Every structure is written in structure tokens, then in C-alpha cells.
């Protein structure tokens, strides 16, 4: 199975080189999609050994994932591992996804087995949104919003997703669950440091619930 890594990045010059270097120790093919950064994210990613694509403007995390997934699967990769650029995901845990992918179409990382370092508000939000996404997907989903995930080419090509921001990752889980695809979960570390989240609480919460309402209506229809 040919596997590549995909890292969407926006204003991550502080972390991107380290994430790329650690990822390439396990997967040599790393693609960074720079989502219109105004800093040196793309240059540092390339210097660390990644291939880079640059969006002409800030299009959103989901849009960057779509661009990267389409590009990598068009090159013939069988699966892609997505991870964040801010150091919250440990590349050393990638082998867990590779092992689970032998019997799954989508493998999701779960931070909910060890939430001691997770901020309380985020812990509550994750549990609620994961319960809601699980209801829509028809499956038990412990951590629906985790960006550390692996998906196979056939699974990606079997769904059509409309979200282009942080709602994209939840929509992916629902779409693949409704297709009856095999979804697996692997435990990952919850790492929180001095990174600055790109999530905008009001705007992205609105987008999430708009996505939930759209998917709920589609189910009812």
C-alpha cells in the first residue's frame, strides 16, 4: 500500500519544519498545502523536504484537504494520512494508522482515551460533537473532529463533501458512515502547547451546526 502524508497549514512557520521532518522519518512522501500564509510556512516546509502547494488566498482547512487529497490520489497513492501542522499530532504514532488501515477505509485518531491534558471546555465540546456526528453517521465515533486520520483512495472517491472549513472533517465521517464504509479508531496522544488555534468559535460553530442541519435534513428526506 502506497501511503503519503498530507499537512494543511496556515501561518505555521513555528512548527511546520519539525512536523515535516518527523513525518518523513516514517513516510517519505509528504505534501504540505499552504492555505495562503503570509509567513514562511511554505518555504520552511520545502526546506524540510516536503512538496508544497500554495493556495492563492486563505480558502479554509477543508478546501486545503480537498486540494491535497485530489492531488495525491491522482498520483496513484492508495491511502493518505492527514495531520495538523501545529505539532498537536505526533508523527511517531502514524504506524498505528497504517496497521488499522489493513481492515478499514477510514481510520480516525482518538484523543478521548487520555483527556487529562485536554482543556475542559474542549473535552466537553469534543464529546458532544462526536455524539452528534455519530448519530448522523450511524456509528459510534469517539473523536469526530480529530484531524489526524487516514483514508483510502476508494473511500475518498465514493463521497461528495460540501464543507470547506472545519466542518469538513465531521462531514467526511458522516458521509463515509452512511456509505457503510469501515471506520476504525486508534488512540493518539492529546498534545497541547503554545500553539494558537485557527478555529474561530462563533463562525466555525455556526458552520458546524449548519452542516449538521443539512445532513439531518438529507437523512430525513
TIKOL-619156 format. One record per residue: residue in one letter; residue number from 0; y negated, x, z of N, C-alpha, C in turn. Coordinates in steps of 0.001 Angstrom, whole numbers, plus 500000, padded with zeros to 6 digits. Example, Ala and Ser with C-alpha at 12.3 -4.5 7.8 and 13.67 -1.06 7.14 Angstrom:
BEGIN
<'A' 0 <505690 513190 507800> <504500 512300 507800> <503300 513200 507800>>
<'S' 1 <502250 512850 507080> <501060 513670 507140> <499970 512900 507870>>
***
This chain:
BEGIN
<'X' 0 <501196 500839 500000> <500000 500000 500000> <498754 500874 500000>>
<'X' 1 <497917 500714 498970> <496659 501453 498890> <495599 500716 499694>>
<'X' 2 <495013 501392 500659> <494047 500773 501566> <492756 501579 501564>>
<'X' 3 <491635 500892 501492> <490321 501517 501600> <489589 500926 502791>>
<'X' 4 <488557 501615 503232> <487712 501125 504310> <486358 500717 503741>>
<'X' 5 <485829 499622 504259> <484535 499102 503831> <483628 498982 505050>>
<'X' 6 <482445 499586 504957> <481494 499570 506071> <480164 499032 505578>>
<'X' 7 <479819 497774 505924> <478480 497280 505610> <477493 497884 506612>>
<'X' 8 <476327 498280 506143> <475405 498995 507036> <473961 498618 506736>>
<'X' 9 <473190 498473 507810> <471757 498225 507674> <471029 498969 508790>>
<'X' 10 <470216 499912 508399> <469427 500702 509348> <470324 501364 510403>>
<'X' 11 <471364 502053 509959> <472331 502638 510890> <472383 504160 510766>>
<'X' 12 <471255 504812 510528> <471270 506265 510365> <471726 506992 511627>>
<'X' 13 <471613 506343 512769> <472004 506986 514025> <473517 507120 514154>>
<'X' 14 <474260 506164 513584> <475702 506109 513818> <476556 506334 512578>>
<'X' 15 <476005 506101 511393> <476849 505966 510207> <477668 507219 509892>>
<'X' 16 <477101 508398 510042> <477850 509615 509694> <479095 509764 510562>>
<'X' 17 <478944 509522 511850> <480091 509633 512747> <481172 508615 512440>>
<'X' 18 <480765 507374 512119> <481744 506341 511790> <482497 506707 510516>>
<'X' 19 <481767 507189 509507> <482406 507570 508246> <483373 508729 508459>>
<'X' 20 <482945 509749 509161> <483794 510925 509370> <485086 510559 510098>>
<'X' 21 <484991 509748 511138> <486186 509358 511888> <487091 508460 511063>>
<'X' 22 <486509 507599 510246> <487311 506713 509401> <488063 507509 508349>>
<'X' 23 <487414 508512 507754> <488032 509282 506683> <489193 510161 507175>>
<'X' 24 <489285 510380 508481> <490439 511099 509007> <491721 510282 508848>>
<'X' 25 <491558 508957 508700> <492716 508067 508576> <492812 507494 507163>>
<'X' 26 <491672 507074 506626> <491619 506525 505271> <490590 507326 504471>>
<'X' 27 <491010 508096 503492> <490061 508928 502753> <489090 508137 501892>>
<'X' 28 <489483 506917 501482> <488611 506110 500623> <487728 505215 501490>>
<'X' 29 <486465 505566 501585> <485509 504818 502405> <484316 504443 501534>>
<'X' 30 <483984 503157 501528> <482822 502661 500803> <481822 502098 501800>>
<'X' 31 <480586 502573 501747> <479503 502037 502567> <478572 501238 501661>>
<'X' 32 <478334 499992 502022> <477363 499172 501302> <476108 499112 502158>>
<'X' 33 <475080 499797 501701> <473807 499858 502413> <472983 498627 502036>>
<'X' 34 <472711 497790 503028> <472070 496499 502776> <470544 496603 502799>>
<'X' 35 <470012 497436 501911> <468565 497541 501797> <467897 498282 502928>>
<'X' 36 <468582 499264 503525> <467997 500020 504638> <466762 500789 504180>>
<'X' 37 <465832 500962 505113> <464627 501758 504856> <464715 503135 505503>>
<'X' 38 <465863 503415 506139> <466048 504727 506751> <467033 505534 505902>>
<'X' 39 <467656 506532 506490> <468524 507442 505730> <469996 507054 505798>>
<'X' 40 <470284 505786 506036> <471676 505347 506161> <472526 505770 504968>>
<'X' 41 <472091 505450 503759> <472891 505741 502568> <473092 507233 502373>>
<'X' 42 <472050 508012 502562> <472138 509458 502359> <473098 510104 503349>>
<'X' 43 <473024 509684 504597> <473898 510260 505622> <475346 509830 505418>>
<'X' 44 <475548 508599 504951> <476906 508139 504658> <477517 508968 503538>>
<'X' 45 <476736 509222 502499> <477232 510025 501380> <477521 511457 501807>>
<'X' 46 <476658 512013 502642> <476865 513378 503117> <478125 513493 503965>>
<'X' 47 <478509 512399 504622> <479715 512391 505455> <480980 512146 504645>>
<'X' 48 <480829 511894 503334> <481996 511757 502478> <482288 510366 501960>>
<'X' 49 <481410 509404 502238> <481634 508040 501755> <481019 507846 500379>>
<'X' 50 <481614 506946 499622> <480922 506435 498448> <479924 505383 498922>>
<'X' 51 <478834 505225 498219> <477826 504275 498678> <477373 503365 497538>>
<'X' 52 <477113 502125 497906> <476417 501170 497060> <475187 500721 497832>>
<'X' 53 <474083 500528 497136> <472835 500147 497818> <472338 498821 497270>>
<'X' 54 <472181 497847 498157> <471588 496580 497763> <470088 496766 497549>>
<'X' 55 <469502 496099 496560> <468073 496272 496293> <467178 495721 497390>>
<'X' 56 <467732 494842 498212> <466998 494254 499334> <468013 493892 500406>>
<'X' 57 <467531 493457 501564> <468407 493055 502652> <469001 491684 502330>>
<'X' 58 <470250 491660 501893> <470891 490430 501428> <471709 489741 502511>>
<'X' 59 <472063 490457 503576> <472891 489884 504632> <474239 490568 504704>>
<'X' 60 <474845 490547 505896> <476130 491217 506085> <477216 490625 505192>>
<'X' 61 <477256 489294 505116> <478273 488666 504289> <478154 489044 502831>>
<'X' 62 <476926 489095 502324> <476709 489489 500940> <477183 490918 500697>>
<'X' 63 <476933 491800 501660> <477382 493191 501526> <478900 493280 501523>>
<'X' 64 <479545 492461 502341> <481003 492452 502356> <481564 491941 501027>>
<'X' 65 <480968 490907 500477> <481422 490387 499191> <481315 491461 498109>>
<'X' 66 <480178 492130 498058> <479964 493184 497065> <481005 494286 497214>>
<'X' 67 <481231 494726 498447> <482186 495800 498682> <483621 495395 498414>>
<'X' 68 <484008 494202 498852> <485378 493744 498636> <485673 493566 497148>>
<'X' 69 <484739 492958 496437> <484940 492791 494994> <485095 494150 494305>>
<'X' 70 <484265 495101 494694> <484316 496428 494065> <485643 497133 494349>>
<'X' 71 <486086 497118 495599> <487306 497841 495964> <488565 497191 495383>>
<'X' 72 <488618 495865 495423> <489798 495208 494873> <489844 495332 493353>>
<'X' 73 <488671 495404 492718> <488645 495629 491269> <489190 497008 490916>>
<'X' 74 <489118 497946 491847> <489647 499290 491629> <491152 499363 491853>>
<'X' 75 <491746 498278 492340> <493193 498250 492495> <493707 498462 493903>>
<'X' 76 <492825 498510 494896> <493313 498639 496272> <494042 497367 496671>>
<'X' 77 <495113 497538 497447> <495923 496403 497890> <495334 495716 499111>>
<'X' 78 <494611 496464 499928> <494029 495909 501141> <492774 496702 501490>>
<'X' 79 <491896 496048 502240> <490648 496681 502680> <490475 496429 504171>>
<'X' 80 <490123 497474 504892> <489760 497351 506302> <488240 497369 506409>>
<'X' 81 <487688 496352 507039> <486250 496271 507262> <485951 496660 508712>>
<'X' 82 <484926 497463 508899> <484483 497788 510252> <482980 497990 510255>>
<'X' 83 <482381 497799 511429> <480930 497866 511542> <480434 499303 511582>>
<'X' 84 <479161 499462 511258> <478568 500796 511119> <477940 501314 512398>>
<'X' 85 <477910 500505 513454> <477153 500882 514650> <477994 501522 515747>>
<'X' 86 <479255 501842 515448> <480091 502524 516434> <480823 501614 517387>>
<'X' 87 <480679 500290 517242> <481387 499375 518143> <482880 499312 517864>>
<'X' 88 <483287 499696 516667> <484703 499693 516311> <485196 501131 516239>>
<'X' 89 <486352 501381 516822> <486900 502727 516878> <487834 502956 515694>>
<'X' 90 <487471 503826 514754> <488347 504083 513603> <489746 504530 514001>>
<'X' 91 <489890 505138 515169> <491199 505564 515625> <492165 504416 515834>>
<'X' 92 <491664 503188 515858> <492529 502019 516038> <492966 501398 514705>>
<'X' 93 <492542 501993 513596> <492921 501486 512274> <494440 501390 512085>>
<'X' 94 <495242 502358 512564> <496700 502231 512368> <497293 500934 512913>>
<'X' 95 <496676 500327 513903> <497172 499042 514404> <497087 497968 513316>>
<'X' 96 <496020 498002 512549> <495846 497030 511468> <496840 497295 510345>>
<'X' 97 <497048 498552 510037> <497977 498896 508969> <499392 498440 509313>>
<'X' 98 <499781 498586 510567> <501114 498149 510982> <501237 496632 510897>>
<'X' 99 <500215 495918 511351> <500269 494453 511342> <500217 493892 509925>>
<'X' 100 <499609 494635 508996> <499459 494152 507619> <500782 494067 506875>>
<'X' 101 <501828 494650 507426> <503134 494572 506766> <503646 493135 506703>>
<'X' 102 <503181 492293 507626> <503652 490906 507669> <502503 489914 507729>>
<'X' 103 <501291 490318 507342> <500138 489414 507438> <499229 489586 506230>>
<'X' 104 <498487 488522 505931> <497500 488551 504857> <496108 488902 505373>>
<'X' 105 <495832 488521 506614> <494567 488799 507272> <494871 489274 508684>>
<'X' 106 <494328 490416 509060> <494535 490949 510404> <493169 491040 511083>>
<'X' 107 <493033 490378 512220> <491769 490340 512954> <491875 491175 514222>>
<'X' 108 <490851 491955 514485> <490777 492645 515756> <490377 491669 516848>>
<'X' 109 <490912 491855 518032> <490557 491004 519168> <490106 491858 520337>>
<'X' 110 <488872 491597 520765> <488305 492296 521925> <488531 491539 523215>>
<'X' 111 <489202 490395 523150> <489241 489483 524288> <490345 489804 525284>>
<'X' 112 <491159 490797 525010> <492180 491174 525976> <491636 492020 527109>>
<'X' 113 <490497 492667 526875> <489864 493507 527889> <488362 493337 527768>>
<'X' 114 <487833 492363 528495> <486415 491991 528344> <485546 492524 529474>>
<'X' 115 <486075 493487 530216> <485336 493990 531366> <483971 494550 531025>>
<'X' 116 <483855 495209 529850> <482586 495799 529449> <481767 494897 528532>>
<'X' 117 <482317 493737 528178> <481593 492834 527293> <480550 492050 528069>>
<'X' 118 <479305 491999 527591> <478282 491203 528275> <478748 489765 528461>>
<'X' 119 <478415 489187 529626> <478921 487858 529976> <478550 486809 528936>>
<'X' 120 <477304 486829 528487> <476864 485827 527514> <477654 485943 526220>>
<'X' 121 <477907 487176 525774> <478668 487367 524545> <480108 486924 524734>>
<'X' 122 <480656 487180 525922> <482026 486759 526200> <482164 485245 526083>>
<'X' 123 <481214 484519 526669> <481261 483053 526608> <481075 482558 525181>>
<'X' 124 <480130 483162 524466> <479879 482770 523078> <481102 483011 522216>>
<'X' 125 <481730 484177 522375> <482912 484500 521580> <484042 483513 521819>>
<'X' 126 <484246 483154 523071> <485332 482242 523384> <485076 480859 522788>>
<'X' 127 <483838 480399 522861> <483524 479081 522323> <483630 479063 520799>>
<'X' 128 <483011 480050 520139> <483042 480060 518678> <484463 480268 518161>>
<'X' 129 <485251 481067 518855> <486635 481289 518423> <487471 480021 518575>>
<'X' 130 <487241 479273 519648> <487936 477991 519812> <487568 477044 518673>>
<'X' 131 <486275 476999 518328> <485816 476104 517281> <486374 476506 515918>>
<'X' 132 <486316 477801 515612> <486866 478283 514341> <488370 478035 514283>>
<'X' 133 <489051 478219 515402> <490487 477963 515443> <490828 476511 515156>>
<'X' 134 <490024 475596 515687> <490241 474181 515401> <490098 473901 513912>>
<'X' 135 <489097 474489 513292> <488868 474269 511866> <489945 474930 511008>>
<'X' 136 <490421 476101 511466> <491420 476846 510688> <492839 476345 510907>>
<'X' 137 <493053 475577 511980> <494395 475111 512292> <495276 476204 512855>>
<'X' 138 <494668 477144 513579> <495424 478259 514153> <494714 478734 515414>>
<'X' 139 <495437 479421 516257> <494833 479992 517449> <494139 481298 517068>>
<'X' 140 <492827 481370 517298> <492031 482531 516904> <491324 483071 518147>>
<'X' 141 <491762 484190 518700> <491153 484693 519934> <489764 485294 519753>>
<'X' 142 <489446 485832 518573> <488152 486525 518406> <487711 486386 516952>>
<'X' 143 <487136 485238 516635> <486857 484898 515236> <485718 485700 514633>>
<'X' 144 <484799 486209 515451> <483609 486860 514924> <483742 488374 514834>>
<'X' 145 <484885 488906 515202> <485051 490353 515167> <485025 490850 513721>>
<'X' 146 <484170 491832 513456> <484052 492359 512104> <485108 493382 511744>>
<'X' 147 <485913 493801 512704> <486990 494772 512479> <488202 493986 512006>>
<'X' 148 <488493 494045 510710> <489561 493216 510142> <490108 493830 508861>>
<'X' 149 <491321 493465 508534> <491959 493896 507294> <492343 492661 506499>>
<'X' 150 <492130 492699 505183> <492600 491615 504343> <493196 492158 503057>>
<'X' 151 <494185 491432 502584> <494867 491816 501355> <494139 491250 500134>>
<'X' 152 <494369 491893 499003> <493692 491501 497769> <493999 490048 497403>>
<'X' 153 <495271 489638 497494> <495642 488285 497103> <494975 487250 498008>>
<'X' 154 <494841 487568 499276> <494186 486645 500202> <492718 486479 499845>>
<'X' 155 <492045 487592 499554> <490634 487540 499189> <490413 486717 497927>>
<'X' 156 <491259 486896 496958> <491079 486205 495680> <491502 484745 495727>>
<'X' 157 <492112 484322 496828> <492570 482937 496933> <491524 482000 497513>>
<'X' 158 <490406 482541 497994> <489404 481708 498655> <488032 481903 498005>>
<'X' 159 <487178 480896 498188> <485786 480959 497769> <484916 480727 498995>>
<'X' 160 <484068 481691 499316> <483250 481617 500523> <481778 481526 500143>>
<'X' 161 <481046 480690 500866> <479630 480464 500568> <478696 481257 501471>>
<'X' 162 <479124 481569 502684> <478272 482279 503629> <477933 483680 503144>>
<'X' 163 <476735 484137 503466> <476316 485473 503065> <475703 486249 504229>>
<'X' 164 <475815 485705 505421> <475281 486390 506594> <476390 486492 507641>>
<'X' 165 <476064 486333 508913> <477089 486486 509938> <478032 485284 510010>>
<'X' 166 <477687 484181 509347> <478597 483046 509269> <479783 483325 508353>>
<'X' 167 <479665 484339 507514> <480687 484675 506522> <482034 484974 507167>>
<'X' 168 <482033 485707 508279> <483292 486142 508883> <484071 484975 509471>>
<'X' 169 <483362 484012 510073> <484043 482821 510568> <484565 481954 509444>>
<'X' 170 <483783 481821 508383> <484208 481026 507235> <485459 481618 506593>>
<'X' 171 <485545 482948 506544> <486732 483594 505987> <487992 483180 506748>>
<'X' 172 <487907 483170 508071> <489069 482816 508885> <489493 481375 508615>>
<'X' 173 <488512 480476 508556> <488829 479060 508314> <489467 478883 506943>>
<'X' 174 <488873 479490 505924> <489379 479324 504563> <490804 479837 504428>>
<'X' 175 <491088 480987 505017> <492429 481554 504897> <493433 480804 505760>>
<'X' 176 <492987 480313 506915> <493870 479496 507737> <494262 478218 507030>>
<'X' 177 <493306 477584 506359> <493591 476339 505655> <494473 476555 504434>>
<'X' 178 <494458 477769 503891> <495333 478097 502786> <496764 478357 503245>>
<'X' 179 <496958 478400 504549> <498288 478690 505074> <498646 480156 505040>>
<'X' 180 <497649 481020 504908> <497922 482445 504880> <498288 482949 506274>>
<'X' 181 <498971 484065 506310> <499448 484622 507576> <498320 485410 508245>>
<'X' 182 <497943 484989 509441> <496869 485642 510185> <497463 486299 511427>>
<'X' 183 <497216 487579 511578> <497695 488332 512736> <496499 488851 513528>>
<'X' 184 <496762 489234 514769> <495711 489727 515654> <496191 491013 516322>>
<'X' 185 <495311 491983 516418> <495649 493224 517113> <494574 493503 518162>>
<'X' 186 <494974 494004 519324> <493979 494311 520358> <493141 495526 519967>>
<'X' 187 <491843 495439 520202> <490953 496571 519971> <490045 496734 521181>>
<'X' 188 <489407 497867 521261> <488502 498153 522369> <487165 497447 522148>>
<'X' 189 <486574 497008 523231> <485223 496450 523196> <484255 497556 523600>>
<'X' 190 <483541 498105 522626> <482663 499250 522863> <481221 498798 522771>>
<'X' 191 <480470 498993 523825> <479059 498625 523831> <478245 499794 524349>>
<'X' 192 <477290 500232 523525> <476430 501347 523902> <474974 500961 523749>>
<'X' 193 <474193 501843 523124> <472761 501578 522977> <472412 501097 521575>>
<'X' 194 <473444 500593 520833> <473159 500071 519510> <472327 498797 519613>>
<'X' 195 <471550 498510 518588> <470720 497314 518539> <471356 496320 517584>>
<'X' 196 <471698 495154 518085> <472359 494165 517251> <471411 493643 516179>>
<'X' 197 <471956 493471 514975> <471170 492906 513871> <471206 491384 513875>>
<'X' 198 <471966 490796 514793> <472049 489342 514878> <470732 488787 515411>>
<'X' 199 <470231 487732 514764> <469052 487006 515229> <469540 485706 515835>>
<'X' 200 <469472 485568 517178> <470151 484454 517860> <469837 483073 517294>>
<'X' 201 <468569 482731 517120> <468247 481386 516661> <468665 481169 515214>>
<'X' 202 <468278 482091 514346> <468581 481950 512924> <470074 481961 512664>>
<'X' 203 <470798 482905 513268> <472224 483040 512975> <473054 481976 513677>>
<'X' 204 <472593 481480 514827> <473274 480350 515455> <473157 479112 514592>>
<'X' 205 <471970 478891 514033> <471776 477760 513123> <472695 477884 511907>>
<'X' 206 <472779 479076 511341> <473637 479271 510183> <475096 479027 510536>>
<'X' 207 <475516 479460 511730> <476902 479267 512149> <477237 477783 512251>>
<'X' 208 <476379 477012 512916> <476687 475599 513098> <476530 474818 511791>>
<'X' 209 <475661 475279 510913> <475582 474660 509588> <476897 474884 508828>>
<'X' 210 <477446 476099 508950> <478732 476391 508328> <479833 475534 508938>>
<'X' 211 <479852 475410 510267> <480867 474592 510939> <480789 473144 510459>>
<'X' 212 <479582 472605 510370> <479420 471215 509935> <479902 471031 508499>>
<'X' 213 <479579 471996 507627> <480019 471921 506240> <481543 471941 506142>>
<'X' 214 <482188 472835 506908> <483645 472934 506863> <484307 471725 507511>>
<'X' 215 <483697 471192 508547> <484244 469998 509198> <484203 468803 508241>>
<'X' 216 <483091 468635 507529> <482971 467545 506577> <483972 467706 505439>>
<'X' 217 <484199 468935 505010> <485152 469173 503942> <486551 468790 504394>>
<'X' 218 <486863 469069 505675> <488177 468691 506194> <488328 467180 506258>>
<'X' 219 <487248 466523 506713> <487303 465067 506846> <487344 464390 505489>>
<'X' 220 <486742 465062 504482> <486714 464449 503154> <488021 464639 502429>>
***
